[in-house]
Amino acid sequence: MNKAVGSITGLVIIVVLGVVGFLVTRDTPADRDVQTDTAQTQPESVQQSTPSNAAGTSLAGSDQSGQSDTAAEDPGVQDQNYAIDMFNFGYSIEQIKAAPGDTITIDLSSSNGTHDFVIDELNVRSDTVNTGGNALVTFTIPQSAAGQTYEYYCSIMNHRAQGMVGKLVISE
C-alpha cells in the first residue's frame, strides 16, 4: 500500500511541474503589445536573434533594428539577422534599419494566423507562413536605395489595411 501511495505522489509532482512549466512559458495576447523598435515577448518556439555584422560580432548593444550604438563609425557592409514573429495584425519588429550593401536575413514565424512579408520596391516576397510555421527571406539592400524608407507588409487578404506593416529605413 505504501509503495502505491509513493508512486501516486511522484506522479502528482511530475504533473504539477509540467503544468507550472507550461503556464510560465505560454504566450498570451498581453505579451504582444506592439511598440515600435521594441523586441516583443515571443512564444518559446520563436527566439529573438541578436543582429550580427559580417565578422560575426554580436550587436547586442543595438536597438534590435540591427544598428549598434557605434554603427556610424563602422562604414562596412553588415549581414543582419532577425527573427520576426507575425501575428494578427502585426510584426514583432516594426522597423529595421540598414545601409546600402547590407544583407538582411529574416527568420519569419507566425504565432497566430497566415501571413507573409513583402517589400514591393525591392522585389522581396516571403513564402506564406501558417500558425506554427517558419520561412526564411534574405535580400541585399541595393546602393540605389540609399536614404529611402520602404514599407514592408503582409499581403494576405486585408492584413495590410488592418495595420500589419513595418518600415525598412536605409541610411544615406
Disulfide bonds with the S-S distance in Angstrom:
none
